[in-house]
Amino acid sequence: MKTLAVFTGLLCVLTTASSLAHDIIRHASPSTPVTSSVSVPAGSDLLFVSGMFADVADPSAPAGSIERFGDTEAQMKSVLDKLAKELEAAGYSMADVVKMNVFLVGDPRKGGAMDFDGLMKASLQFHGLAIRSQNHPARTTVQVAGLPIPGALVAIEAVAARHAAH
């Protein structure tokens, strides 16, 4: 009986260690709503989301104008909201996003520089800084010369992952 109890205990420890070895692992960045790296184990379900743009914020603004879509912060919020809905429709959530690529057009009102502060304000409102309690993605942000929609300052593509046994 004692041998059976020891064997059962050992089996529980090994099973737990085995499941932990197959977790999605995020290495937190201490001051931003992104991680420095994410490890996704083999066998995870992956969802690749194509580049998304902001919805029109002001239909009365001229077509092709930044005012029609809003500044970088407003566009970032819009795109994150759309991304969340797209993920939900596929059975995922923002907590499942492991990688984000963000493309920013330089804002003419900022001398042609990308508005990284606007991006961070929207990201912090959406993700917050509770790094330990939330699943933040690894993220790359680059400035691009332009996007296919005139007036668009932000485009985001994402990869979400979850355990196959969801």
C-alpha positions in Angstrom: 0.0 0.0 0.0 2.9 2.3 0.9 4.5 1.6 -2.5 1.3 2.4 -4.3 1.0 5.8 -2.4 4.6 6.7 -3.3 4.1 5.7 -6.9 0.9 7.7 -7.1 2.6 10.8 -5.6 5.5 10.4 -8.0 3.1 10.1 -11.0 1.3 13.3 -9.9 4.6 15.2 -9.7 5.8 14.0 -13.1 2.4 14.7 -14.7 2.5 18.3 -13.3 6.1 18.8 -14.4 5.2 17.5 -17.8 2.3 19.9 -18.3 4.3 22.8 -17.1 7.0 22.0 -19.7 4.3 22.4 -22.4 3.0 25.8 -21.2 3.3 29.0 -23.3 6.0 30.8 -21.5 6.3 34.6 -21.6 9.4 36.5 -20.4 8.1 39.8 -19.0 9.4 43.2 -19.7 9.4 45.2 -16.4 8.0 48.5 -17.7 6.0 47.9 -20.9 2.9 46.0 -21.9 4.9 43.7 -24.0 7.1 40.7 -23.3 10.7 40.3 -24.4 10.0 36.8 -25.7 7.4 34.1 -25.9 7.9 30.3 -26.2 5.1 28.4 -27.8 5.3 24.6 -27.4 4.8 22.2 -30.3 1.3 21.1 -30.7 -0.3 24.4 -29.8 -3.1 25.8 -31.9 -2.0 29.0 -33.8 -4.1 31.7 -35.3 -2.5 34.2 -37.7 -4.4 37.5 -38.0 -3.8 39.6 -41.1 -3.0 43.3 -40.9 -6.0 45.3 -39.5 -6.7 49.0 -39.8 -8.8 51.4 -37.7 -12.4 52.0 -38.4 -13.5 55.5 -39.6 -13.8 57.7 -36.5 -15.2 60.8 -38.3 -17.2 60.1 -41.5 -17.6 63.8 -42.0 -13.8 64.3 -42.3 -12.4 64.3 -45.8 -11.6 60.9 -47.3 -7.9 60.1 -47.1 -7.3 62.5 -44.1 -5.9 61.5 -40.8 -8.9 63.2 -39.1 -11.2 60.6 -40.7 -9.5 57.8 -38.7 -8.1 59.8 -35.8 -4.6 60.2 -34.4 -2.3 57.3 -33.7 -3.7 56.7 -30.2 -7.3 56.7 -31.5 -6.4 54.4 -34.4 -4.5 52.0 -32.1 -7.5 51.7 -29.8 -9.7 51.0 -32.8 -7.4 48.4 -34.2 -7.0 46.7 -30.8 -10.8 46.6 -30.4 -11.2 45.0 -33.9 -8.4 42.5 -33.2 -10.1 41.5 -29.9 -13.4 40.9 -31.9 -11.6 38.9 -34.6 -9.9 36.7 -32.0 -13.2 36.2 -30.1 -14.9 35.1 -33.3 -12.2 32.4 -33.8 -12.5 31.3 -30.1 -9.4 33.1 -28.9 -8.8 36.2 -26.7 -6.3 39.0 -26.5 -4.6 37.0 -23.7 -3.8 34.4 -26.4 -1.8 36.8 -28.5 1.9 35.9 -28.4 3.2 38.2 -31.2 2.2 41.5 -32.6 3.7 43.4 -35.5 2.7 47.1 -35.4 3.2 49.3 -38.5 3.1 53.1 -37.9 3.0 55.8 -40.5 4.8 59.0 -39.6 2.4 61.6 -38.4 2.7 64.8 -40.5 1.7 66.8 -37.3 4.8 65.3 -35.6 7.2 66.2 -38.3 6.8 62.9 -40.1 7.9 60.9 -37.0 5.8 57.9 -35.8 3.8 58.7 -32.7 5.2 56.0 -30.4 3.8 57.8 -27.3 0.3 57.6 -28.8 0.8 53.9 -29.5 1.9 53.3 -25.9 -1.0 55.3 -24.4 -3.5 53.1 -26.3 -1.6 49.9 -25.5 -1.4 50.8 -21.8 -5.2 51.5 -21.7 -5.9 48.2 -23.4 -3.3 46.0 -21.7 -2.2 47.9 -18.6 1.1 47.3 -16.8 0.0 44.3 -14.7 2.6 42.2 -16.3 2.4 39.4 -13.8 -1.3 39.0 -14.1 -1.8 39.4 -17.8 -0.5 37.7 -20.9 1.3 40.3 -23.0 2.6 39.6 -26.5 6.1 40.1 -27.8 5.8 43.1 -30.1 7.7 44.7 -32.9 6.9 48.3 -33.9 8.2 49.9 -37.1 7.7 53.1 -39.0 6.6 52.6 -42.6 6.3 55.1 -45.5 2.6 54.4 -45.9 -0.3 52.0 -45.6 -2.8 51.0 -48.3 -5.6 53.1 -46.8 -5.0 56.9 -47.1 -5.1 58.5 -43.7 -4.3 55.2 -41.9 -1.5 55.6 -39.4 -1.7 52.2 -37.7 -1.8 48.6 -38.9 -1.4 45.5 -36.7 -1.0 41.8 -37.5 -0.9 39.3 -34.8 -0.3 35.6 -33.9 -2.3 34.0 -31.2 -1.5 30.6 -29.6 -3.3 28.3 -27.2 -2.9 24.8 -25.9 -4.4 22.3 -28.3 -6.5 20.9 -25.5 -8.4 24.1 -25.0 
